[in-house]
Amino acid sequence: MSSAEALQQENQELKRVIAQLATEALAKDQRVAEHVAAQQQHLATLEQRLAAQRRQIEHLLEQFRLARQRLFGVSSEKAPGQSELFNEAETLSREVPEPEDEEAPTSNGAGRKARGARKPLAAHLPLVEIRHALPEDQRRCPCGCTLKLIGEETSEQLDLIPARIQVLRHIRERYVCGHCAAAPVLAPMPAQPIPKSNASPGLLAHITVGKYVDGLPLYRLESVLARADLHQPRQTSARWMMQAAELIQPLINLAWDHLLNQPVIHCDETVVQVLKEPDKPPTSNSYMWVLTAGPPDRPVVLFDYQPSRSSEVPKRLLAGYRGYLMSDGYEGYNAVAAQSGIEHLCCMVHARRGFRDAQRAQPKGYTGRADEAIEYFRKLYRIEGQIRDADIDTRYRTRQAQSIPVLQQFRAWLDDALPEVNPEGTLGKALAYLDKYWPKLIRYCKAGYLPIDNNRLENNIRPFVIGRNNWKFSDTPAGAHASASLYSLIETCKACGVDPYTYLRHVYTHLPAASTVAQIEAFLPWNVDRSQILLLPSRRRAAA
């Protein structure tokens, strides 16, 4: 082999080695790059896990602060500088309002709170005079003269007479002709609320009010009546309540007609347990749907029992309705709102509640976006407070001039806050709710008669929730339907300012004899003869 050939061979070998080294270097660089990429991916995964853990920790801290506030904090939704909105009926069932301080310190830091003037006694209460005179042997002056009456001093006490049971013995006289053999004629018996029973209108009204106004279970009413020596089995009382519901059904039907003719209807639902609902376990939830509407002088409140919370329920209840529907954000109302002629309003207080929870979940002393949102709600409600007693046109003009600018600022604030807040946190959920229902929340500005929230209905649901905490459940669907009818009439009665007991006693006495629509309409709470019943104390004061 010549030197040239050897040199050429060495060059080729050198090139091969260089190529091999280059290949190995590239492979090593690729492995290093893959390792770096894997480490970066691992680091990104760790950062994501850390961020998720931080969000989870913050969420748990929020839930802890909320739970602590619900256990030990004030249950009211009242914020500083703002009148109280309302406590959700479901929340009320779990919370007990704090008692007022009976010995709040005065401005000088000592002594009891000064007592105010005693309220005058109701003028309609019966008055019994008890006259106190000096005994005859004390009417002589030490000088020997007889004392003369020159005046008197008067003071008043309240006395309570326990329930008094009496027996109403109906004696029907029988007449016969003295000149022929015609059959005897018996004086007719007035129409009774429950024929062939010993239930008088007064006793029926007492039991109805005891359960559906005072929230007493029938077994407690049984004990109350037993103290007055009336042994009334709870099973009999339950049967009477179902028969009373059948009696007032024509009034309920007319009330539904009245409700569906109103421009705005409020709607909500709350749970109720029925033990013997077909195809459902006894522990499952059924629902009491509640609707209210009407002007101040003719308000109506209606309850309807249904075994489900399906969207088919409000569709059936509001079949043929045209107007505005006010509710919370429950998706079941969307099917109703999709029908022609119905516009959906959403409750502003439900939107506010999420921010109130976020505010309570904040660390102590922290001020953040939840506080900013609450301030916008406060501005909107301050405007509503100023126009509460104004006419419809004034309310509309004020909302256009004052509420809409605040809402525009609120919307801009919401758009800025949404991308910057953790959507899984309490504040993020409140922002998402506000964003989702924004068009329905601001729709109240379209007219002066539209409500900003569902407060009106929440106040009507509250007595049912309090009663449910006592009697716990209904035994059968028939009993739940009867309760719905009786609650409807009683809450409508209260909304009209009518005393439930005197109203029901009047209805149970005279409604059985009504045979025409006009006669039945006369017994609706807003039509009933005020001379035959009592008004609730607030209405009596307003009338005075």
WOPEPE-V984235 format. One record per pair of residues at least 6 apart in sequence whose ideal C-beta (glycine too) atoms are under 6 Angstrom apart, sorted by the first residue. I is the first residue (numbers start at 1). J is the second residue. D is the distance in Angstrom with one decimal. If there is no record, write none. Layout:
# WOPEPE-V984235
I|J|D + I|J|D
This chain:
# WOPEPE-V984235
55|422|5.5 + 55|424|5.9 + 59|425|5.8 + 62|361|3.6 + 62|426|4.9 + 65|361|4.7 + 66|357|5.9 + 66|360|5.6 + 66|361|5.0 + 69|360|4.6 + 75|95|4.0 + 76|84|5.7 + 77|85|5.0 + 77|356|6.0 + 78|84|4.1 + 82|378|5.0 + 85|349|5.0 + 86|455|4.9 + 86|458|4.8 + 89|270|6.0 + 89|458|5.7 + 89|461|4.1 + 89|462|5.1 + 89|465|4.4 + 92|462|5.9 + 92|465|5.9 + 93|465|4.8 + 93|469|5.6 + 103|112|5.5 + 104|113|4.8 + 139|147|4.6 + 140|146|5.9 + 141|147|5.9 + 163|228|5.2 + 165|228|4.9 + 165|230|4.8 + 168|200|5.5 + 172|186|5.6 + 172|187|4.6 + 173|187|4.8 + 174|184|5.1 + 174|186|4.9 + 175|185|4.7 + 176|184|4.5 + 191|512|3.6 + 191|513|4.3 + 193|201|5.8 + 193|204|5.8 + 193|247|5.5 + 193|508|4.3 + 193|512|5.7 + 194|243|4.9 + 199|240|5.4 + 201|505|5.1 + 201|508|3.6 + 201|509|4.2 + 202|505|5.5 + 204|244|5.7 + 204|508|5.1 + 205|501|5.4 + 205|504|4.0 + 205|505|4.1 + 205|508|5.9 + 207|237|5.3 + 208|504|5.5 + 209|500|5.3 + 209|501|4.9 + 210|216|4.7 + 210|221|4.7 + 212|486|5.1 + 212|487|5.7 + 212|490|5.1 + 213|490|6.0 + 213|500|5.2 + 215|466|5.3 + 215|467|3.8 + 215|470|4.7 + 217|470|5.6 + 217|471|4.2 + 218|234|4.0 + 218|237|4.9 + 218|238|5.9 + 219|234|5.1 + 222|232|5.9 + 222|234|4.8 + 225|232|4.7 + 241|482|5.7 + 242|482|4.4 + 245|482|3.6 + 245|485|4.2 + 245|486|5.6 + 248|489|5.5 + 250|520|4.9 + 252|485|5.2 + 252|488|5.7 + 255|300|5.1 + 255|302|6.0 + 258|300|5.3 + 259|293|4.9 + 259|300|5.0 + 259|302|5.9 + 260|321|5.3 + 262|293|3.7 + 262|294|5.5 + 263|323|4.8 + 264|324|4.5 + 265|291|5.7 + 265|293|4.5 + 265|325|5.6 + 266|292|4.9 + 266|326|4.7 + 266|454|5.5 + 266|456|5.6 + 266|457|3.9 + 267|291|5.0 + 267|327|4.9 + 268|290|5.5 + 268|457|5.1 + 269|287|4.8 + 269|289|4.7 + 270|288|5.5 + 270|461|5.7 + 271|285|4.4 + 272|286|5.4 + 272|288|4.8 + 273|473|4.0 + 274|286|4.9 + 274|474|4.9 + 274|477|5.8 + 274|480|5.2 + 275|282|4.5 + 275|473|5.8 + 275|475|5.4 + 276|476|4.8 + 277|286|5.9 + 277|307|5.4 + 277|477|5.7 + 286|307|4.7 + 287|306|5.5 + 287|309|5.1 + 288|303|5.6 + 288|305|5.7 + 289|304|4.6 + 289|306|6.0 + 290|303|5.4 + 290|461|5.3 + 291|302|5.0 + 292|301|4.6 + 292|456|6.0 + 292|457|5.1 + 292|460|5.4 + 294|300|4.7 + 298|526|4.3 + 299|495|4.0 + 300|492|5.2 + 301|460|4.7 + 301|491|3.9 + 301|492|4.8 + 301|495|5.6 + 302|488|4.7 + 303|484|4.0 + 303|487|4.5 + 303|488|4.9 + 304|484|5.6 + 305|480|4.2 + 305|481|5.1 + 305|484|4.5 + 306|313|4.8 + 311|332|4.1 + 311|335|3.9 + 314|333|6.0 + 314|336|4.7 + 315|335|5.6 + 315|336|5.5 + 318|336|5.6 + 322|341|3.8 + 324|343|5.1 + 324|345|5.6 + 325|342|5.6 + 325|344|5.5 + 326|345|4.4 + 326|451|5.7 + 326|454|5.4 + 327|333|4.7 + 328|347|5.3 + 328|350|4.7 + 329|346|5.8 + 329|437|5.3 + 337|344|3.5 + 344|440|5.3 + 345|440|5.9 + 345|443|5.3 + 345|444|6.0 + 346|437|4.5 + 346|440|3.8 + 346|441|5.0 + 347|453|4.6 + 347|454|3.9 + 348|441|5.7 + 348|452|5.0 + 348|453|4.7 + 349|453|4.3 + 351|434|5.1 + 351|441|5.8 + 352|377|4.6 + 354|430|3.0 + 354|433|5.3 + 355|370|4.9 + 355|373|4.2 + 355|374|5.6 + 355|430|4.8 + 357|426|5.4 + 358|370|3.9 + 358|426|4.4 + 358|427|4.0 + 358|430|5.3 + 359|370|4.1 + 361|426|4.9 + 369|417|5.5 + 370|427|5.6 + 376|410|4.4 + 379|406|5.0 + 380|406|5.8 + 383|402|5.0 + 383|403|5.3 + 384|452|5.6 + 387|395|4.7 + 387|398|4.9 + 392|448|3.7 + 392|449|5.0 + 395|448|3.4 + 396|448|3.6 + 399|445|4.5 + 403|445|5.6 + 404|445|5.8 + 407|442|5.2 + 417|431|5.8 + 418|431|5.6 + 421|427|5.4 + 421|428|4.8 + 421|431|5.8 + 422|428|5.0 + 444|450|4.3 + 444|452|4.9 + 460|491|5.2 + 464|487|5.8 + 474|480|4.1 + 490|500|5.2 + 492|525|5.1 + 493|500|5.2 + 493|503|5.1 + 493|525|4.5 + 496|525|4.2 + 496|526|5.1 + 497|535|5.4 + 497|536|5.0 + 497|539|3.3 + 498|525|5.2 + 498|533|5.8 + 499|534|3.9 + 499|536|5.7 + 502|533|4.2 + 502|534|4.6 + 503|533|5.0 + 506|532|4.9 + 506|533|5.6 + 507|523|5.3 + 511|523|5.4 + 514|520|4.9 + 521|527|6.0
